[in-house]
Amino acid sequence: MPRHIPEAASDRSFLDLVSYGRGALGHGRQLMAAQVEQIARTVRHTPEVMVKISGGGQTAKAVAAHFKYIGRQEFEIETDDGVRLTGKGAEKTLIGDWELEIDAAESRSPYRGTSGRKPTKLVHNVVLSMPAGTPAVSVLAASRVFAREQFALKHRYALVLHTDQPHPHVHLVVKVMSEQGRRMNLRKETLREWRREFARHLRSQGIAANATQRAIRGVTKLQKSDGIYRAMHAGRSSYVRRQAESVAAVLRAGNLEAEPGKAKILNTRRIVIGGWFNVRERLRADGRASLANEVERFAGGMPPPQTERESLAQALKEIVSGQRGRSPLAFTR
């Protein structure tokens, strides 16, 4: 059901304002209150929410295995209709209730008969997370409201709060096929909206939460795929080892050259800085000199933009000079 969300809309205008370095609201017009709040949260380093898609089962058996995993031990599965499931057999109940075997049979094959198409998913596995120290009960409450507003009466869903890691997070499993027979298609803007909405619901729970794009915060470190990220922290990432060994060899030879992607990173940073300075001037024009000064310090304090190889090179140099105690290869040993 379409709904008007003023805060989300104003956040989107703010992101355009900073990302593209232009006065999206027109010259002479004041920034809206929600935009000012977003700016303040960002420059004051308010914790950022994380919303990511972590795979998705392509068969009923795979979905059952995922339900079994997230509902392990003492973790309770909550469904969209208020049912709470624990223990052995919960996954079978959900598979039957959601009629996933029927969905799988109707697709005929994982590729739905079209050559080159990615395998069809039966569910999306969504992870909603906040940094360590965030009250788990608030993360769960915000996740419940988020799921209800996004999917109720449209897509079946179930969620589980996990507290076995420092950062509390919720696994949200959403059925791809809607009750109206339409498949959910995820786009980048969909995930951006979900982040904004999850952050909004956390704030309504009294939790400081923000949702901005990485480049706007001066983050240039490349995101790893889920598989690589988990392997890094499990000590078995061959990708990271190969990258670090390659950079180390180049450093020994003394010919680390700029990567092709560096120009794009530098251009993005130039646009972002220009956007932030534009925001600074808009704030000063609105009589918000204190926040304008915070924006200036924030933009000026961004770390130098680096490619992944440059970041590894810096880490290796710091190890050699004794400034850093842990090797980037440590994750792979």
Secondary structure by P-SEA (a helix, b strand, c coil): cbbbbaaaaaaaaaaaaaacccccccccccccaaaaaaaaaaaaccbbbbbbbccccccaaaaaaaaaaaacccbbbbccccccccccaaaaaaaaaaaaaaaaaaacccccccccccccccbbbbbbbbcccccaaaaaaaaaaaaaacccccccbbbbbbccccbbbbbbbbcccccccbbbbbcaaaaaaaaaaaaaaaaaaccbbbbbcccccccccccccaaaaaaaaacccaaaaaaaaaaaaaaaacccccccaaaaaaaaaaaaaaaaaaaaaaaaaacaaaaaaaaaaaaaaccccccaaaaaaaaaaaaaacccccccccccc
